[in-house]
Amino acid sequence: MAARTRYAPDRGLTARMTATMFLLGLVFVGFIAAIIGIGAATHASDAVIVLFAIVLGGGAAIGSLFYSDKIALSTARAEVVSPQQAPQLHGIVDRVCALADMPKPRVAISKTRLPNAFATGRNAEKSVLCVTTGLVDLLSPEELEGVIAHELSHVAHKDVQVMTIASFLAIIAGLLIRFSFYGELFGGGRRSNNNNGGALPILLIIMGVSIVVYAVSFVLIRLLSRYRELAADRSGALLTGQPSALKSALVKVSSGINTIPTKDLRSAEPLNAFFFAPAMHVIREKSGKNLSTLFSTHPSLERRLAELDKVQQQLNQRQ
């Protein structure tokens, strides 16, 4: 997963991520089997809708993989900066890349007071790291290094590729829901699987199956995303050897986000899956899991801090 870098693997999280991907694979196989089964009684026009959704979904997935860096930079209104324009930031990135033994990404800055960062790109050679001016102003150099180590861990572990593959099924299911709905709306409902008008229309069946598949895959993808954030926290903290700096950064960023107006947070929501911390007001969890946790792209602040405490204990035992 992190070949050719010094980022430490996490076997426990890797096993859980593998299991999640396996479950997504089972859902995909079941989805295709259902579509093939429905296809036996499907009209040619309905089959074209299914085929178009698969082709369009595949194209969207490939496009997001190859152009994720450009899309993210444009959404964040960020500009790539040279070492002369941001010497301190480049110096920290150089140090982290040297520690990790990985290629240096392009470095960009987004001029917003929202304290955050993200890294994206289909591979290490095409990656880009973006930090906001709000983050640079808020954190100390040690804390900023921890955040950058976290973000570059996503690049080293090829998280963009993994999440793109994982999202492929949800993209197709989402498209089929839309196409089936409009197909029924504009005349598809008059056709049924035995042409007698008494049976459930084919497109309604496809839409029902797609809704179930989308819901299941959505939950699994969010679970996988949370695992990958925990893995990035752990490997980034082990790389720098300073879990306390990353913990401090997490607390500061979460507190800083809570001071940002809701209007500004909503404009940043498209980048939530990429961000170091989600662009939303952080609600501390005082008890067990809830729906907001289930649907979140990131673990709770408490969970992340607790996992970093474990990393600190691990480092203490090595000394």
N, C-alpha and C positions, 0 to 999 in steps of 0.2 A: 504493500500500500504506500509506503513512504520510501521506496527504493531510491538509492543514490543520495539520500539525505541523512542527517544525524537525528532527525526527529524520532523520538522513542515511540514504538508501537504500544498499543494498549490491547492486550489479548482479550480481556473481558469485554471491553466495548466493541472490539472487532467481531467477537462472536455474536454479540447482540445485533450489531449492524448486519452481519451476514444472515442471521435468522430473519431479520426484517426484510432484507432483499429476497430471501427465499419465499417468504409469505407473499410478497408482491409478485414473484414469479408464478406462484400457485394461482393467485387471483387472475393474472394475465392468461394463463393456460385455460382456466375455467371460463374466462370471458370469451376467448377465441372459440372454445368448444361450443359455448352457447350461441355465439354468432353463426358458427357453421351449422349448428342444428336448426336455428331459425332460418338460415339461408336456404334450406331444402324447400321451404314454402314461401320464399321471398320473391316478390316481383322483381323484374330486372331493374326497374327504377329505384327500388329500395336497396338492391344490392349495390347500385352505383353510389348511393348515399353513404353506405358503410365503407366502400372502397375509397371514396373521396375523403372521408373523415380520417382514415388510416394514412393516406398519402399526405394530407394537409397536416396532420398531427406529427408525422415523421419529419416533414419539412420544417415545422415550427421548432421541434426539438433540436434538429441539426443546426438551424439558424441561431437558436439561443446558445448553443454550445460554442459555435465558431465566432459569434459576435457578442458574447456576454460582456466582454471588457468594454467594447464601444457603447453598448446599450446602457451598462451601469454608469459609465462616466458621463454619458449624455443626461441620464436621469438625475444624477447627482450634481450636474452642472460643474463638473470638476475639470481642472486643467493639469496636464502633465507638467511637472516642474523639473528643472535641471539642478545639479548639485550646487551651482552658483546661486540659484534662486532660493533654495532651502537647504543650506549646508548641514544644519543640525539634524534635520529629519533624514537626509540622505546618509549621514554618518551612522545613525541608529540602524537604518536598513542595512547598510554595509556590514555592521557588526553582527546582526542577526543572520544574514546570509552566510557570513563566514563561519559562524557557529554551526549552522545547519548544513553547510557545504552544498548550497544550492544556488542556481543562477539568480542574479538580482532582477527583480521585476521593475517595470516602469513605476515611477512614483508620482502620484497626483494629489492635488489639494482641492477640496471643495470649500468655498467660502460661505460657511454657514455656522451659526452658533450652536447648532445641534452637535453635541460631543459624540462622535462615532467614527468608525473606520470599516473598510471592507477590502477584501482581495478577491479577484476573480480572474478568469482566463482558463482556456481549455488545457493548458499545460504550463510548466514553469517558464518556458521560453516566451510564451505569449501572455504572461500574467501581468496584472497591474495592481498596485496597492494604492488605496486612496484613504486619506485621513482628512477630517474636517478641521477648519481653523478653531472651532470650538473645542475639539479634543486636544489640539496642540497647546492651546491656552490653559486648559484645565489641568493637564497631567504633568508630573515631573518627568525628566528623561528616563528614569528607571521604570516608571509606570507605562510610559509610551512604548518603551522597548518590550514590555510584557504584552501589550496589545498587538504590536507588530509581529511578535513571535507567534501569538495566537492566530493572527490572520494568515501569515505565511505558512502555518501548519495546514490550513485549508488547501493551499496550493500544492504543498508537498504530498498531501494525501489524495490529491486529485478529486476533491469534493465536488467541483463543478461537473465533472464527468459523471460521477456517481449519482448526484441528484438529478441530472438531466435524464439519465437512463431510468431512474426511479419514477420520474414524473411523466414519462412517455405514455404510460397506461392511462393516467388521469387526464392527460391532454386529449387522447382519443375518446375516452368516455365522455368528457365534457363536450366535445364537438358533436358526438352522436346524440347527446341530450338535446342540444340546440337544433340540430338538423332534423331529428325525429319530431320535435315539437312543431317546427315550422312546416314540416311535411304533413303532419296531421292537420295543422291549421289551414293549410292551403290545398286540401283535397285528399291527403293520404288516408284520412279516416274512413273514406268510402270503400277502401279496399280491405279485405280480410284474408286470412290464410286459406280459406276454402271458397272464397268468392260468393258466399251466400249472405254476407252482411250480418250474420248472427254471431260470428266468432270475433275474438279480440283482434283488432287490426295489427298487422305486423309491426308497423312503426311504433305503436304503443308498447309492444312487447320489448322491442329494442331499447326504447327510452327507459322502461322500467329496469331492465337489466343494467343499462348504462348508469342509472342513478345509484343503484346498489354498488356497482363496481367503483364508481367515482368516490362514493362516501368511504368505502373501505380503504381504497388506495390513498385517499387524502389523509386519513388518520395514520396510516402506516408511514407515509412520507414525512409527516410532521414528527412522528416518533423517531424516524431515522435522522431527521435534521437535528433534533435535540441531542441524540447520541453523538453526532459529529461535532456539535458545539462543545460537549464535555470532553471529547477526545482532543479537540484543538486547545482547550484550556490546559489539559494535562500535559500534552506534548510541548506546548509553548512554555509552561512553567518549568518543566524538566530541562528544557533547552537552555533557558536563561539561568536556572538555578535559583530563581526568586519568585516563588509562589505568592509571597506577601505583597510584592509589587503589583502582580496581576489582580489579587484580591482588592487592593486599594483602588486600582483603576476601575474595577467593576463597580465598587460602591460609589465612587465619584461620578462615573458615567451615568449610573442609574439615578443618582440624585440630581445630576445635571439635566437629564432628560425630563424629570418631573417638573422642572422649572420652565420648560419650553411650552409655548401655547399649543393647544390642541390642533389649531389650524395648521401650524408648521409641521407638527408630527404627522398629520394626515398626508401632507404633500410628500413626506419621506417614506411612507408605508410601502411603496413598490420595491424598496431596497431592503425590507425587513429581513428577508432570508439571507442576505449577504452581510448585514450589519454585525458588528461586534456585540451590540445589545439592541433589542428591538426598539423601533421608534414609536413607543407608546408609553403612557404613564405606567410605571411599575407598581403593581399591587403586591405587597409582601404576603407570602403564604404563611398563615399561622396554623393551619391544619393540613389535612390530606389533599389529595388531588381534586381538581374541579375541572369544569369544562374549559375554562380559559387556559389551563395547563395542557389539557388534552389537545387543543387546537393551536398551541403556541409553536413557533419555529425554534424557540430557545428554551432551555430549562429555566426554572425559577432562579432568582438571585441567590436564595438560600441554598439551593442544591449546588450551584456552581461554587459558592464559597466553601461548602462542606467538602466537596471533592478536592478543592485546592488545599484544604487542611490535610487531607490524606496524602497529597503529594508532598507537603512539607514534612509530615511524619516519615514518609519514605526517604526523603533526602537526609533527615536527621539520623536515621538508622544507618545510612551509608558512611557517616562521619566517624 
